[in-house]
């Protein structure tokens, strides 16, 4: 394939990703609002649903800045949706953990989230949705490999 076509593909992938990011954020805001959350709050709580993480770990996992996560974590703690816990691995970097109230808020999002996912699978096809997720995951890993270090 000619080099200019590869460059055009890269540009189209980036522009499409920017559009997808906006679409996903708008959908997330719509899903999170009835539970009293924002998309950003949902994103941070979702990162610590299964295990507490330090702010830097959440930022790495979510691909956002540590400062943004810190600001959101502080808000979530103030609202009783998350709490800071001691971190045995690092005295100063406390762990962010979801509280019972935070988990309840996330649980309220689950039914409309599942309904939207089912509508997307019906529109795209479940197999094509799975293939899309696989390709996006590989693309993200390839970009990580090219930009790390």
N, C-alpha and C positions, 0 to 999 in steps of 0.2 A: 504494500500500500504506500502511495507517495507520502512524503513527510508532511506536506501541507494538509493532507486529509487527516493524518494522525493529530496534528495540531488542532484542526477544526473539531475533531471528535473530543479531544481533551476540553476545549472551550465549551462545547455543547454539554458535555458531562457536568462541568462546573456550573454553568448557567442553570441547567436543569436541577442540579442539587440545591442551588440557592432558592429556586422556586419551590422545590419540595420542602425545604426547611421552613419557608414561610407557610406553606400549606399545612405541614405537620404542627407548627406552632399554633396556627389558628384553630385547628381541630382540637389540639390539646387544651387550649384556653376554653373552648366550648364545652369540652368534657369535664374539665376541672372546676369551672365556675359554680355549678350547682352544689359541689362539695365544699365550697368556701375556699378553694385553692386557686392559684394561678398555675400556668404551665410550668414556670420555673420552680415553684414550690413543689409541684408534683414530681418534677425531674429529680430534685434533690432528695425528697422523701423516698422516691423509688430506688435511688441508689443505695439507700441504707435499710431497705425493707428486710433483707435477709441477714445482714450483719452490719454492725456499726463500722464506720470508716472515718478516717481523719479527713478534714476539709481538702487537703491536697489529693487524697485518693479519690474523692468524689469528683474533683475537678478533672483529674486524669481520665477517669471512667466516662465522664460526660463530655469531655472535649471543650470545657469552658474554663475561664480563669479562676484561680484560687480566690481572688478577691471577690468575684461575683458569688461564688459558693459561700464564702464567709459571711457576706452580707445577708444572703438568703437563709443560711443556717441560723444566724442570730435572730432573724425575724421569726423563723419557725420555733425556736426555743422560747422567744418572748410570747408567742401565741400558744405554747403548750403542745405543739405538734411534734416537736423533737426535743432532745435533751443532750447535753454534753456529758460524757463519761470519761473517767480516767483512761489513759492509753498506756498499757503496760510496756509498749515498745518505745514510747516517746513521751517523756514527762510533760512537755509543753504543748504538744499537738493532741488535744483532746479528741475523742471519738464522737461523731454525731450518730445518734441512735433515734429511731422513730419511737414515739410514745404510743400509748393505747389510743389517744385521741387522733394522732396522726395516722395510725393504721385504720381507724374507723373512717377517716376522711378518704383515704385511698380505696377502702372497700366500697364506699358510695360511688366511686368512679367506675368500678368494675363492670356493672351491668351495661351502662351505655357504651363503655369501651368495647366490650364483647360484641354488642350489637353493631357498632360501627365496623369492627374488624370483619364480622360476617357479611356486612353489606359490601365491603371492599373485596372480599373473596368472591362474592357473587358477581361483582362487576368485572373483576380481572380474571377470575378462575383461581381456585385454591392452589393448583400446581404452578401456575404462572406467578402467583404471589410468593410461593416458596422459592421458586427460581430467582425472582427479583431480590428477595432477602439474601439469598446466597451470593448473588453477584455484587450487591451493595456491600456485603460483609467482606468479600474478597477485595473489592476496590478500596475500602477503608484500610484494610491490612496492607495493601500495596502502597498506598499513600503514606502510611506510618513507616513502612520500610524505607521509602525514599526520603523522608523528612527527618527521621531520627538520627541523632548523633551528629 
